[in-house]
Amino acid sequence: MGAKTEQGDRHSLFTMKRALPTSCDDDFLVDDVVQEIGRYLVRPAHYLALLMTCRATARALGAPHMRLEMARDYVEPWRLVKESFRNFPFVEKQTPELCLAAVQACGRMIRYVKRQTPAICLAAVQQEGGALFFVQERTPEIALAAVRQDGSAIRFVWKQTPELCLAAVQQNGGALFHIYERTYALSLAAVRQNPHAIGLVKEKWVEAIQRDIGT
């Protein structure tokens, strides 16, 4: 079985060599290899795992040109962000995992993410609700997560649904100030969360709310 596998590997290598142009430029070939491998290496651990697969791989990845590319595009960015999330805006090559790590450290880093995904945006607002301001696609799920983290983030929600508004005032009664349509139920929930929110309640409901909450 081992002999057949080895023979198959040699055949594949021979086929690959025949497919390469005879006048192939070594630098361009290495660049293409680095680019292809780079699609699967999104953090240093992936690079190290690939490095340890076999001696041949280790020799290939240990080439000076390869080390330079990997260090610049994958290892160095992670080192910078791990050192401080404030370095994230200066990272040129952004991978989804790197972006996720940055917004989990500081939600407002979402403003520097070149390609926002739902997962990255959700993580950002879960860390800091106010990061919703920088989110391009404010889906109901992302908006709900934002107001649950910081009720005042409701001011960044374009379509204020009853569910979102209730979640906002339950987290921060003062968020009632940013709600367009203040119902009695929302006002009551806001005052229950923060008694000082009574100043935001419509005058006709003040006495009833005070009676309902027992003040």
N, C-alpha and C positions, 0 to 999 in steps of 0.2 A: 504493500500500500504506500509506504514511504517513498519507494523508488518511483512509483507512478506519479506521485505528487511532485517530486523533484523534477521529473521529466516534463510534467505539465508546466511547471514554473519556468523551466528553461525555454520551453516552446513559446510561452507568453512573452518572455523577455526578448526572444528572437523576433517574434512578430512585431513587438513594439519598436525594436531597432530598425526593422525594415520600413516601418511606417514613417519614421522620422526623415525629413529631408536631408540629403547628403551635405548640403551647405548650411546646416543649421547653426546659427550663432549661439554660442554657449551662454552668453549673458541673457539673451531673450528666453532661452530654454529654462534657465534657472528662475527667471522672473515668472514665467508661466507656471512652473511647479510650485513656487511659493504662493502665488495667487490661488491656485487650486487647493493646496493644503490649507491655506488660510481660511477658507470657507468653513472648515470644521474646527478650527482652533479659536475659541472665543475667550479663553482664559488661560493663564500660565499652567494650570493643572493639566489641561488638555495637551499642551505642548510637551510637558514632561512625560505624560502617559505615552504619547507617540514616540518620544525619544527612547523609551525603555522597551519598546516592542521587540526589537532585534538589533543586532550589531550593524547590519547594513543601514537600517533606518537611522541609527545613531550617528553613523558616519556622514550620511546625507544631510541630516539636520544640523550636524556640527560644522558644516562648511561655513567659512567666514561670511559669505554672501547671505546664506540662509539665516545665520544667527543674527545678522544685522537687521534683516527684514522682520524676523519674529520679535526681536527685542523692541524694535521701533513701533510695530503695529499692535502687539499683543501684550508683551510683558511690561513695557514701560508705562503704557496707559493705566494698567491695573495698579502699578506701584504708585503712580501719582494720585489716583483717586483714593486708594487705601490710605495714603499719607494725609490727604485732606480732600473732602468733597468739593472744596472751592477750586481745585485744580481741574475739575471736569470741563469747564468751558474752553480750556486750552487743549483738550484732547482732539486730535484731528480724526482719527479712525475710531468711530463709535460702533460697538457691537451691542446687541440687545441686552446682553447680560451686564455689560459695563454700565449702560444707561440705567438699568434696573437698580444696580448697586448704588449709583449716584442719587437717584430720587428716593431710595429707601433711607439714605443718610440725610437728605434734605429735599423735601418735596418740590421746592421752588427751582431745583435744577432742571425740572421738566422744560423750562423755558429755553434751555440750551440743547435739548434733544432734537437732532435733525429729523429723525423719523419716529414720530410718536405712534405707539401701538396701544391698544386698549389695556393690556396688562401693565405697561409702564405708566400710563396715565392713572390707572387705578391705584397702583402702588404709591404714586406721588401724592394723591389726595388723601390717601389713608395715613400718610406720614404728616401731611399738612393740608388741611382743608382749603386754605387760601390759594393753594397751587392751582386750583380750578381755573383761576384767572388766565393761566398760561396754556390750558388744555384746548386743543383745536376742536376736537369732537367731544362735546359734553353730553354724553349719553345719560339716560336716566340712572343707570347703575353707577356710573362714575359720579354723577351729581349727588346721589343719595349717600355714597361713601364719603363725599366731601363734607356734606352738612352734618353727618353723624360725627365727624371728627371735629368740625368747627361750624356751629350753627350759622355764624355770620357769613359763611360762604354762600348762603342762599342769594346774596346780592349778585353773584356771578351766574346765576341760573336764569336762562332765558325764558323757559317755560316752567313756572312755579305750580306744581301740582299739589293737591291737598296732602299727599303722602310726604313729599319733600318738605313742605312748609311745617308739617307737624314734627317731623324728625329734627328740623332746624331749631324750633322753639323748645323742644324737649332737651336738646343739647345746650342751648343758650337762649334763655328767655328774651334777652335783648335783641335777638334776631328778628323779633316781631317788627322792629323798625324798618327792616328791608323787605317786608312782605307786602305785596300790592293789595291783596284782598284779605283784610283781617276779619275773620269770622269770630263768633263768640267762642267756639271750641278752641280755636288757635290762641285766642287771647287768654282763655282760662289755663291752657297748658303752659303758656309763656309765664304767667304770673306764678303758677305752681313751681316752675323751675327757678324763677327769679322774682321775688316779690316786688323788686324795684321796677319791673316791667309794667306795673299797674299804670305808670305814667304814659304808657304807649297805647293803653286801651281806650276805646271810644267811651266818651263820657256816659252815655246811656247804659253801658254795661258795667260800670265800675262797682256800683253797689251790689249788683247780683253776683259778680265775681268774688267780691270780698265776703259775701255771705256764703258762697259755695266753698271757699277755701277756709272759712272759719276765722276771718280776721275782723 
